[in-house]
Amino acid sequence: MGKGKAKSTIWSEFVNGNNQKKSYKDLFDAYYDGLYGYGTKICQRPEVVKDCIQDLFQNVWERRGELDHIDSPNVYLFVSLRRKILKKLKKNKKIGDLSELDPNIFIEFSREDLIITDEIKHKNKDKLQKALNKLPERQKEVILLHFFNGMSYGEIEEILSINRQSVYNHIYRAMETLRSLLDNEIMKLVISMMLSFISYSHFFIG
């Protein structure tokens, strides 16, 4: 992937460019980590997530001539992956794989999800991790998409099939819950951390 190249540019080069094999690799490299991170949050079975991502990109390659109408590759790819994972979970559940997760997602934040800085000490990371994991599942998913993947409210609305007001409400309630669980100093670090995630993600989403 070209250094600093926006994901939207990579997508455009893939669907409209001449060297589609190279731009396809660039596309895969640009999106894989974000998709894998999101996928393993809604399904804690990495092998299932990897299979779904491979299926997704195979579909993208096979349909490359039909994708020039896609305005938001973020929405298209994340929605597609979410559907593939939930479809596979439901299918496996029907055939009696009781070890499989329930299609109702269960998101668990880990300490590794949090930006490592000198300001956020180990003790504070533990407190923040516990606070995030006390949020309802939908609030956690909205926080994950917005702050950890840099998705706009409009993109979250489409990915989760909820209206814009619901997105606002989930973020507002999540932040209110975090404020009630964390002291002011840690909350300042939380806001700084989340803003840094958004700034970093938007640079590459462009």
N, C-alpha and C positions, 0 to 999 in steps of 0.2 A: 504494500500500500504506500502511495506517495505520502511523504512526511507532511502531516498537518492537513491533508486533503479532506474536505468535508464529505460526510457520508452521502449527502444528497448529490454531490458531484460524481462520486463513484457510481451511484445508482444510475445517474443520467448517462454516464459513459458506458455502462453495461447495456442498458436498453436501447441506446442510440448509436453507440460507437461501432467501429470496425473491428477492433481487436477484442472481441467479446470473451475469449478464453482468459486473457490477462485481467480484464476488468471483472470477470466472474471471480477469479481468485482474490482480487482486491476487495470485492464485495464480501466474500466469505470471511476474509481476514478482518475486515472492518467491523462486521456485525457479530462474529462468532462469540466473543467473550461476553458481550452484553446479553445476547440471547441465551447463552449457557447459564450465566448468572441468574437471569430471570427464571429460566426453566427449572433450575435446581431449587429455586425458592418455592415454586408451586408444585414441584414433584421431587421428593428427596431420593430419587433413584437415578443417578447420573447416566446409567446405560440407556434408560428410557429417553432421557432428555437428548442424549447424543444421537440416538436413532431418529428421533423426531426432527432434530436440526438437519441431519443428513437428508431425510425425506423432504424437508422444506426446501433445501437448496437444490435438490434434484428437480423438484417441481418448478422452482424458479428458472432453472436452466431450460427445462423442457418448454416452458411457457414464455421464454424470453422475448419472443416476438409479439406478445400480447400484453406486455406490462407497461407500455409507454404512457398509459392513462393514469398510472398510479401517482398521486400527488404527494403522498407521504409514505415512503418506504418503511419508516419506523412503524407506523400503524399496520401496514400490510404484513410485515414480517413478524411483529410481536403478536398480532391477532392470529395469524396463521399458526404460529408455534403454540400459542395457548390452546387453540382448538385441537391441534394434533395431539397434544399431551392429554387433554381431558378426554378426547375420543379413545385414545389408547388405554387410559385408566378404566374407562367404562367398559371397554371391550374385554380387558383382562379380568375385570371383576365379574363379568357375566360368565366367563368360562371357568370360574371358581378359583382364581388365583387370590387366595385370601391374604397373601402377604403384600399384595398391591395396595397402594394408598387409595383412600376414598377420593372420588372426583371432587368433593368439596375440599378446596385447597387448604393447606396448613403451612403458613409461612413462619419460619424461625430465623431471626437475625442472629448472626454470630459475631464475636469480637473481630473476626477477620474482615467483616463487612465494613468496619469503621475505619476511616482514614487514620493512619498512624502519624501522630504529630507529638511534639514535646508537650503541647498543652493538654492533650487528653491522656492522662496517666492511666495506668492499668486499673486502678480502683474506679476511676470515673468511667472507663470503658465498660466495666462490669455493670455499673449502675445504669448506664445508657442502654446496654444490651437488654437488661432485664426490663427496663421501662418500655422499650420498643416492642418487646415480646408480650407485653400486657395489653397491647392494642388489639381491637377486634381484627379479624382476618382481612376484611375489605379495607380498613384503614391502613393496615400494614402493606397491602398490595398497592394502594394509591401512593403511600410514602415511598415504597420501593420504586415505582415507575417514575414519580416526579423528582425525588431527590437523589436517587441512586442511578437512574437511567436518563435523567434530564428531559423527561417527556413533558410537553405542554399540557395544560388542562384539556385542550381540545383533543389531543392525541389520547389522553387517558379516557376521555369520554367515549371515544370510538373503540379503544381496545377492550374496555370493560362493559361496553354497551349500557352505560348509565348517562343521565343527563348532566349538563355542566354544573348545575346547582348542587347535585349530589357529590361531584368531585370537590367543589369548594367546601361543602359541609364535612366531608371525610377528612380533608386536610386540616380544617379549623378544629374539629373535635380531637383529632390526633395530637395537634400541637397543644391544645388545652389540657389533654390528659398528661402529656409529657411535662408540661409546666407544673401540674399538680404532684408529679412524682419526683421531679428533679429540683435541686436548689438553683438559685439564680445564676451562679457562676457556671454550673454545668450546662444550664439552658443556653447561655450565651455561646458556649462552645458548640452546642448542638446546632444552633442557627448558623454559626460560622462554618461548621463542617458541612452542613447540607447545602449552603450557598456555594461552597467550593466544589461540591459534586456537580451542581447544576452548571456552574461556569465551565468546568472541565468537559462535561458532556456536550454542552451546546457548541463548544469549539469544534468538536468532531462531527456533530450532527449538521451544523451549518445550513 
